[in-house]
């Protein structure tokens, strides 16, 4: 018979990891790649915002000007650029 394994997460450790500078830098780099790909596709500008919540770091990529908004509305340029954030 298989043995039962119980895993207990260290919540404080996870919080420290998810708020750490390495995760913040990785997420910021991914968001910047997404913004750059969307800039090229829409010929507009996109803004990257990096912040920290209570338990983790978060990033936002938003449109920053009218051509970027039009590109997202008509062609989903920002939505399609999400794949640029995968890998390195």
Protein Blocks (a to p, Z undefined) as FASTA:
>chain_A
ZZdddddddfklmmmmmmmmklmmmmmmmmmmmmmmmmmmnopacdddddddfkbccddd
ddfbfklmmmmmmnommmmmmmmmgcZZ
